[in-house]
Amino acid sequence: MLLRILGKSLARRRGRIAFAVISVVMGAAVITALLAVSMDVEQQVAADFRKYGANLVVVPQSDTIEVGFPGVTFGSVTEQGYIEEEDVWRIMRISWRTNILGFAPFLYSVVRADSETASQDVVLAGTYFDRDVEILDRYSSSDPEAITTGVSVINAWWLSKGKWIDRSDDYRSALVGVNVADKMGLEIGDTFTISFKTHGDGNMTTSEITVVGLVETGGNEDNQVLVNLQLAQDMTNRSGKVHTRQVDALCTGCPVDTFAEEIEGEIDYVEARTVKQLVSAEMSMLGKFEGMMAMVTMVAMAASVLGVTTTMTTSVIERQKEIGLMKSVGAERRKISLLFLSEAAVIGTIGGVLGFVAGVFLARSIGLSVFDTAVSTNILLLPVAIGISVAVAVGASILPVRRAQAVEPAVVLRGE
């Protein structure tokens, strides 16, 4: 009986129902489009920020000693600390490990560089370029047994010319900062010598290396010579030691400070420091993007609620005699409410389906025109669009339904 009455009611009022459906379609389309864009573009924005490199630096804990006379301070002396290379894999033991895109350890030394045209002191930086690091004790059995990481993974934009060092056992190649290359007259393919004198015994170690690429970052790296970590350790007699570790963490669903705390908990002799400017810029951009999405979504939902409320209120006013007649023959208030709420649910379902389809095309248009990226179709958004549309339509019908419940049969049947 209810379905028959519902069908006839919808058929008789096709025009008003269509207006309500269009209202829901507009809201559902906007919600679907913004959710689809948000899911795809937020990751795209975060990935674009990641092109700027690591956003977290791990350093060893060091003791600082103030020096001077009583009442006169000459400054402080900091004890040099190291991170054990054998512990670098432990970063993949934290709960947010799936958000770690890569990492690279660094060992720094001042060496003498001699080319055919110049000789000067430069900073030698030993690191990983493209290396498979074995996870000796995995956090979960589903985690990979190894991760491919290095500077070419987390700082791909550093390379301005040439190629990366692609083998971890290549001890004859180097990437040279553009300032070093300019001062020493080096080009890709040139060979030069680096020398390191060990403190204490005065022993000199030398190595002849070839330039395979140029690095330009606008930072300290422009004044460095980058080689494989093993070469730097062997030359400076610091086997298994590193000074720092740069970490590239994707932080769209968690604060990067959480990474820092967990890393310090996993490796108890280090400090993890965030690159505040980069993290703040990333989180601010993503926060503004999410805020804009939420605001537009609220406006779209408000428009849908207004359209459905107007339609259902008009329907109640037009059908007062019908409602009065139903009550006079024994229809309960609950059944009358169920009739109108069922109409609202049908409107919400139809509007949700059509809105999803429209939203998919709208999302693609927004993605290409605004963000210059193709937004994929996520079928999981269909039940979300239908659920929200039905909830909006039913919620917008509550006040009209209460008005229908308040209809007095005797009054409306007398034509008053």
N, C-alpha and C positions, 0 to 999 in steps of 0.2 A: 504493500500500500504506500509506504513512504517513498519508495523508488518511483512509483507511478506518479504520485503527486509532485515529486521533485522534477521528474522529466517534463511534465506538462508545464510546471512553473517556469522552468528554464526556457522551454520552447516559446511560451507566450511573451516572454520578456527578453527576446534575443538582443534587441538594441541596447538595453541597459546592461545586460550581462556582458555584451561585447565591450562596453565602455569600462566596466570593472576589470575585465580580462586584460584590456590594453594597459590599464593602470598597473596591474600586477606584472605584465610583460615588461614594461619600462623598468620597474624596480628590479625584477629578476635579471634582466639583461645587463643592467649596470653592475649589479652585485656579481654576476658570473664573470663579466669582463674584468672587473677590478681584481677579483680573486685570482683569475687566470694570469693576469698581468703581474700581480703581486708575487705569485708563486714562481713565475719564470724570471721576471725582471729583477726581483730582489736578489736572486742568486747571481744574475748577470752583473748587477751593480757591485755586489760583494766581490765577485770574481775580478771585475775591473780594478777595484781597490787592491786586490791581491797582486796585481801586476806591479805595484809599487814596492813589493818586497815584504820582508819579514816585519811583523808587528810586535815581536816579543824577543827579548834578548836574555839568555841565561848566562850568568857569570858566577865564578866561585866566590864563596864567602872569604873575606880577607880582614885581617886585623890592622887597624890604623893606630899608630903611636904618635902622640904629640911630642915634639922635641924642642929644647930651648933651656934657658936659665929660669930660675924662679922669678915670676912676674914678667918674663920676656919669652914670647913664643916665636920660634923660627919657622913653624909650619908643622907638617906631619909626614911621617913615613909609613907607607902602606906595604905590608908583606905581600909578596906576589903569590897568588894561589893559582891552581890549575884544576881543570875538570878532567877526570879520567876518560879517555876515549872509549874504554870498554863499557862506560855507563851511558853512552849517547842514545842507545836504543831504549832506555828506560822511559823516555818521554812518551813512548807508545803504550805505557802502562796506565795512563790516566783515563778517567771515565769519558773525557771529551776527545779521546784519541781519534775518532772518526772525523773530527773537524780539523785535524792537523794535516795540512797540505804538504808539508815538507819541513826539513831543517838542514842546517849545515854548520859543522864545528869550524872554529878558526884558531890557528896558532900564529902569533905574530913575532917577528924578529926584525932587527935592523941589520941589513947586510950591505956589503960593498958590491956595487954593480959596475962592471967595466965593459964598454962597447968599443968599437973602432974609433969613435969620435969623442967619447966623454966617459968620465968616471965619477960616481957620486954614491952617497949612502941612500938607500931606499928601504921601505918597509916590505918585508917578505911575508905574505899571508898564505899559510897552508890551509887547504880546505878540501871538502868533497865537491866534485863537479857533477858527476852522474854516477851514483854508487848504490848498490843493493846492500842495505843494512839488515842483518838478521835479527829478528825479535826472539831473544833467547827464552823469555818467559812471558807468553802471551796473556793479556788480560782476560780474553775469552777464547774459547776453542774455535770460534768462527772468525777470529782475526787472522789476517795474512801472516805467513811465516817470515816475510821480509817486506821491506818498503824501499822503493827506489827514490832516492832523494839527493840533494846537493844544491849548489848555487844555481845551476842551470834550471832547476825546478822552481826554487822560491824567488830567484832574482833574474829571470830570463831577460829582462830589459837592460841588464848591465852591459851585455855584449853589443858594441856599436859597429864592430867590423871583424871579419874573420870567422872563426868557429870555436866551439867549446872543446875542452879536453874531454874526450869521451871514454878514456880508459883510466881506471884507478891505479894501474901500474905504470903509467906513463910518467917517467921522471925526467924527461928531456924537453917538455913543452911548458909554456907559461902564457898566461894572459897578462898583459901589461896595461896599467892605467895610462890614459892619454897624456897626462902631464909628464910622466916618466918617459914615455915614448918620444914626446916632443923635445925634452931636454937632452936625451941621449941619442937622438937621431935614429930611433928604431922604427922599422916597418915590419909588417907581417912577413915571416920567412927569415928575418935577421936572427943571428945567433949572438949571445953575449954571455959573460961569465958573472956569477954571483959568488961571493966569499963571505965566510963567517968565522970570526975569531972567538974561540971559547974562552970565557972569563976564567981566570985561575991558572990553567996550564998554558994558555996562549996558543993552543993548537988551531990551525987554520984548515977549514974544509971548504972546498970549492966545487962548483958544478957548472957545466956549460949547458945552457938551455936555449930553446928556439921560440920566438914569438909566433903564436898561432892565432891570437886574437887580441883586440884592443877593448878595454873597458872604459866606459864613460858614464858616471853616475851623478856628477856634480858634487860628490862628497869625497871622503878620505880615500875611497877606492881608486880615484884618479891618480893618486900618488903611490900606488902599491904595485907589487908584482905578485900575481896569484899563481900558485903551483899546487900540485897534489899534496895533501897533508903529510903523507909518508916522507916525501922529500924534505919538507920543512923540519919534520921531527928528526930525521937522520942528520941533517946538516947542523942542527943546534943541540944535538944530544939530549933531546927531550922526548924520548920514545913513549908513546901512549898518552901524551899530554896535549890538552887544548886550553886556550884562554877563554873563549866564549863560544856560545852556540846561538845562532839566529833561528827563530822558529816562525813559520808562516801559519797562522791560525785563522780559520774561517769563522767569524763571529757574527752570525746573523741571529742566532737563538740563545746566545749566552754571552756574558761579559768576558772580555779577554783576561780580566783579573782572576777569574776562576781558573783559567789555564795556569796562571802564575802560581796560585796557591797549591794546585794539585802537583805541579812539577816540583815545587819545593818540598812537598810531602813525600814524593817518590825518591828524590835525590836530596838527602838531608844536608849536604854541604854546599848547596848552591843557592843563589838568589835569582829569581825571575823578574825581569822588569819590562813593563809594557812601553811601547813607543807611543806615548800619550797623544801626540799630534795626529798621527795616522789613525789610531784607534778612535779618537774623538771625532775626527772627520768622518770616518766610516759609519760609526754608530749614529752620528747626527744626521747624516744623509739618509740612512735607512729609517731612522725615526721619523724624519719629516715625510718621507715617502709613505710610510705606514699611516701617519696622521692624515695625510691628504686622502688616502684610500678610505680611511674610516669616515672622514667628514662627507665625502661624496656618497658613500654607501648610506649614511644616515639620511641624507637629503633624498636619495632615491627611495628609501623605505618610507619616509614621511609622505612623499608624493603618492606612493602606492596605498598607504593607509587612508589618506584623504580621499582618493578615488573610490576605494571599496566602501568606506564609511558613507560617502555621499550616495552611492548606488543602493546600498542596503537600507539606508534611512528612507530614501525615496520609495523603495519597494515596500517597506512597512507601511508608509503613509497611504500608498495606493491600494494596499491589500488589507486595510483595516476591517472592512466588511467581511472579507474572506476569513480573517483571523477570528472575528467575532462569531461567525457562523460555525467555525471549527470548535470554538470553545463551547458554544451553545449545545452542540451535539455530543459533548463529553471529552473533547480533546484536552489532554493535560498540558500544562505550561511547558513541561519537559519536552513533549513531542513537538510542540510549536517551535521551541528553541532549537531542537535537533534538526527541524526542517530548514530553518534559516542558516544554521551553522553548516549543514550539509551543502547548501548552495554555495556558501563561502568556500568550503573545502574544494568543491568542483572548480570554482573560479580560480582558486589558488593553484590547483594541479595543472589546469590548462595553461594558466599564465606562467607557471614555473617551467613547463616543458618548452613553450614557445620562447620564453625569456632566455632559457639556456641556449637555444639555437641562435637567437639574435645576439646573445652575449659572446658566443664563440667568434662570430664575425666581427663584432665590435672590438674584442680583445686583439684579434689579429691586426685590425686597422690601427689601434692605439700602439701596439708593439712596433709596427713598421714605421709609422709616421712620427712617433715621439721618441722611442728608444732604439730605433733602427735594428730591431731584432724580431725574429719570428716567434710568436707565442704559440706553444703547442696546445692541442685540445686535450683536456683532462676529463675523461668521462665520469670520474668520481665527483665532479662538480654538479652533475645532473641531479642526484638525490639531494645534494645540498641546496640547489636552487629550488627544487620542488618543496623541500621541507621548510625553507624560509618563506617561500611564497604562500604556502598553506597556513603557516603560523601568522603571517602578516594579514592574510585575508580573514582568517577566523578571529584574530585579535581585533581587527577593525570592525567586526560585526557584533561585538559584545554590546555596545551601546544601543544599536538598532534592535537587537534581540530583546534587550530589557524593555525597550519601548513597546515591542510586540507583546511581551508578557503582561504589560500594564493595560492593554486594550480591554475595555469593559464591553461585553457582548450586548447587553441591553441598550447601552448608549449608542453604539455604532449601528446596531440593527434598526433603531428608531430614526436613524439618519441625522442624529445630532452631532 
